[in-house]
């Protein structure tokens, strides 16, 4: 039992990047800040739905429960699917743990429970604010609260089991495949493409108007039972959820138990490549770009977490180009001009681009090879700008294609289209510069876990949350003060230009000194 508790603590702290005591203070601050930030955002989002329901004279506060369960399940599954592979099979501490006199059952349980604890953190920020507002406006009921309390701890178990099963399946497929990283990356995108398509089918307006609508849960029984148990005070459906969670947990535990060591051995073993290596003379710029490309695509977790936002932007544009019903329904209530649509698109684009942090960990991903990179006949300016250029070029085609699809679909004029392109590309360039500056200020060349670097490092955290905060603050001010759309556009551009100049000064005059000190 002591070994189990110790391993759970170790896995959980490693997953949130607090295993290193020297960084624990900074890590704790980041976690608290992130939780407060997400709680504030979730509360604001829930309250906005309350306002919509009141303005529409609807009393369907059950919508808050259904929407929060859907959102939490989406992000929990996203977390589990992207973490199970690294935590279970590709963990860097497996060699040490396997050599210790610890039972295999204890090792597996500790890893599964460690992942589950992370799921509770994600679920907390989405379900709790919505549920609190639901009880405030719909009235408190002790049976409903008991269902919520037990259901909160039961709900992530089913997504965890499904994620483990899918992870095991893909891990088995990649054992004998030559290009494992490419296959793993494509598999992640295909899975979440299907997952996003399912969520895009949810009719939010139907949910808001009809408390008994089941268009979102008819294929997801654990969500359906959780929803019914809270809104209808039904302990029987809570029992259904508990029994389903127990049955799936037992099945997944024994499935992983029987295949664990074999999968770990085969997935972590390296096979020598029999293909010939060709050397070509290339200009320095293209040689460095090719190096960045290989480094980037060598990590499926790096590719997936940074490319997902670009693909999401493109997917959203394609979806709304095909299905214009939502925009048309809004246009019937509030007149929407081309300029208004352009500003809305720019805001959405800013929001999504803020989460694509390619350059934020590009130096950290070099790890021990950064010392060798410094010893080459390259200036620090070349190292920095090639990483900024690569990050910018990765997002360039997605941004341009998304803007073109949007402009054609909604008859946006040529000049407005140029305005959108200029705004989005300049914002993306500024984000790439900001990411590299954050990585220079807060590098991490020792962590071997890609998931920790990409999702939980300080540079990654700051490069995502600061731009997101900027977009949220400017949008909130606009909605409350109600200044003109032209002013909104000019204020955003002015701030971005100012940030660009500050970042440029840092890269030219300060970055060199900081890079020289890195080992």
Residue pairs with C-beta under 8 A, 6 or more apart in sequence:
3 102
3 103
3 106
4 106
4 109
4 110
7 97
7 102
7 106
7 107
7 110
7 111
7 114
8 110
8 113
8 114
8 117
10 19
10 93
10 110
11 87
11 110
11 111
11 113
11 114
11 115
12 114
12 117
12 118
13 19
14 93
14 449
14 452
15 83
15 87
15 114
15 115
15 118
15 452
15 456
16 27
16 31
16 118
16 456
17 23
17 27
17 447
17 452
17 456
17 457
18 24
18 27
18 28
18 31
26 458
30 458
30 461
33 465
34 461
34 465
35 121
35 124
35 125
37 465
37 469
38 125
39 125
39 128
39 129
41 472
42 125
42 126
42 128
42 129
42 130
43 129
43 133
44 476
45 129
46 64
46 68
46 129
46 130
46 133
47 133
49 63
49 64
49 67
49 208
50 61
50 64
50 133
50 137
52 208
53 59
53 60
53 61
53 63
53 208
56 208
58 208
58 209
60 207
60 208
60 209
60 210
60 211
61 134
61 137
61 138
62 134
62 138
62 211
62 227
62 231
63 207
63 208
63 211
64 130
64 131
64 133
64 134
65 130
65 131
65 134
65 227
65 230
65 231
66 207
66 216
66 217
66 227
67 130
67 204
67 207
68 126
68 127
68 129
68 130
68 131
69 127
69 155
69 223
69 226
69 227
70 199
70 202
70 216
70 223
71 126
72 122
72 123
72 126
72 127
72 155
73 155
73 159
73 220
73 223
74 195
74 199
75 122
75 123
75 126
76 119
76 122
76 123
76 156
76 159
76 160
77 159
77 162
77 163
77 195
78 192
79 118
79 119
79 122
80 115
80 119
80 156
80 159
80 160
80 163
80 164
81 163
81 166
81 167
81 188
81 191
81 192
82 188
82 301
82 304
82 305
82 451
82 455
83 115
83 118
83 451
84 115
84 163
84 164
84 167
85 167
85 170
85 171
85 184
86 301
86 449
86 450
86 451
87 111
87 114
87 115
87 451
88 111
88 112
88 164
88 167
88 256
88 260
89 167
89 171
89 263
89 264
89 267
89 268
90 267
90 268
91 111
91 449
92 448
92 449
94 264
94 268
97 107
98 107
98 261
98 264
104 257
104 260
104 261
105 257
107 260
108 253
108 256
108 257
108 260
109 253
112 160
112 164
112 252
112 253
112 256
115 160
116 156
116 157
116 160
119 156
119 159
119 160
120 152
120 153
120 156
123 152
123 155
123 156
127 152
127 155
131 148
131 230
135 141
135 144
135 145
141 233
143 233
143 235
144 229
144 230
144 231
144 233
146 235
146 238
147 226
147 229
147 230
147 233
147 234
147 235
147 237
147 238
148 230
150 238
150 242
151 226
151 229
151 230
151 238
151 241
154 226
154 238
154 241
154 242
154 245
155 222
155 226
155 241
157 245
157 248
157 249
158 222
158 244
158 245
158 248
160 252
161 245
161 248
161 249
161 251
161 252
162 248
164 252
164 255
164 256
165 252
165 255
166 191
168 255
168 256
168 259
168 263
170 184
170 187
171 263
171 267
172 259
172 263
173 183
173 187
174 180
174 183
174 184
174 267
175 263
175 266
175 267
177 183
181 297
181 298
181 299
181 300
182 297
184 300
185 297
185 300
185 303
185 304
188 300
188 304
189 304
189 307
189 308
189 311
192 308
193 311
193 315
196 312
196 315
200 319
201 215
202 215
202 216
203 213
203 215
203 216
205 329
206 213
206 215
207 213
207 215
207 216
211 231
214 224
216 223
217 223
217 224
217 227
218 224
221 240
221 244
222 241
222 244
222 245
224 237
225 237
225 238
225 240
225 241
225 244
226 237
226 238
226 241
228 234
228 237
229 235
229 236
229 237
229 238
229 241
282 290
284 382
285 386
288 378
288 382
288 386
289 386
289 389
289 390
289 393
292 362
292 386
292 387
292 390
293 390
295 362
295 365
295 366
296 302
296 303
296 358
296 362
296 365
296 390
296 394
297 303
299 365
299 450
299 454
301 450
301 451
301 454
301 455
302 361
302 365
302 450
302 453
302 454
305 454
305 455
306 356
306 357
306 358
306 394
306 454
307 356
307 394
308 355
308 356
309 352
309 353
309 355
309 356
310 352
310 353
310 356
310 394
310 395
310 398
310 399
311 398
312 352
313 348
313 349
313 352
313 353
313 398
313 399
313 402
314 398
314 401
314 402
314 405
316 348
316 352
316 402
317 401
317 402
317 405
317 406
317 409
318 405
320 326
320 327
320 406
320 409
321 405
321 406
321 408
321 409
324 409
324 410
327 336
327 341
327 410
330 336
338 410
338 411
338 412
338 413
338 416
339 416
339 485
339 486
340 485
341 410
341 412
342 412
342 416
342 419
342 420
343 485
343 488
343 489
345 403
345 406
345 420
346 420
346 423
346 424
346 489
346 492
347 471
347 475
349 399
349 402
349 403
349 420
349 423
349 424
349 427
350 424
350 427
350 467
350 471
350 492
351 468
351 471
353 395
353 399
353 424
353 427
353 428
353 431
353 467
354 431
354 464
354 467
354 468
354 470
354 471
355 464
355 468
356 395
356 431
357 431
357 435
357 454
357 460
357 463
357 464
358 390
358 391
358 394
358 395
358 432
358 435
359 387
359 388
359 391
359 431
359 432
359 433
359 435
359 436
359 439
359 463
360 435
360 436
360 438
360 439
360 457
360 459
360 460
360 462
360 463
360 464
361 435
361 439
361 444
361 453
361 454
361 457
361 459
361 460
362 387
362 390
362 391
362 435
362 436
362 439
363 370
363 387
363 436
363 439
363 440
363 443
363 445
363 518
364 439
364 443
364 444
364 445
364 447
364 453
364 457
364 459
365 450
365 453
366 373
366 445
367 445
367 446
367 448
368 445
370 445
370 518
371 519
373 383
374 383
374 515
374 516
374 518
380 511
380 512
380 515
380 516
381 507
381 508
381 512
383 515
384 436
384 440
384 507
384 511
384 515
385 507
387 436
388 429
388 432
388 433
388 436
391 432
391 435
391 436
392 428
392 429
392 432
395 428
396 425
396 428
399 421
399 424
399 425
399 428
400 421
403 417
403 420
403 421
403 424
404 417
406 412
406 420
407 416
407 417
407 420
412 420
419 489
423 489
423 492
423 493
426 493
426 496
426 500
427 496
429 500
430 496
430 499
430 500
430 503
431 463
431 467
433 500
433 503
433 504
433 507
434 463
434 466
434 467
434 499
434 503
435 459
435 463
436 507
437 503
437 506
437 507
437 511
438 458
438 459
438 460
438 462
438 463
439 459
439 463
440 511
440 514
440 515
441 459
441 514
442 457
442 458
442 459
442 462
443 459
443 518
444 453
444 457
444 458
444 459
445 518
445 519
447 453
447 457
453 460
454 460
470 495
474 488
474 491
474 492
474 495
478 488
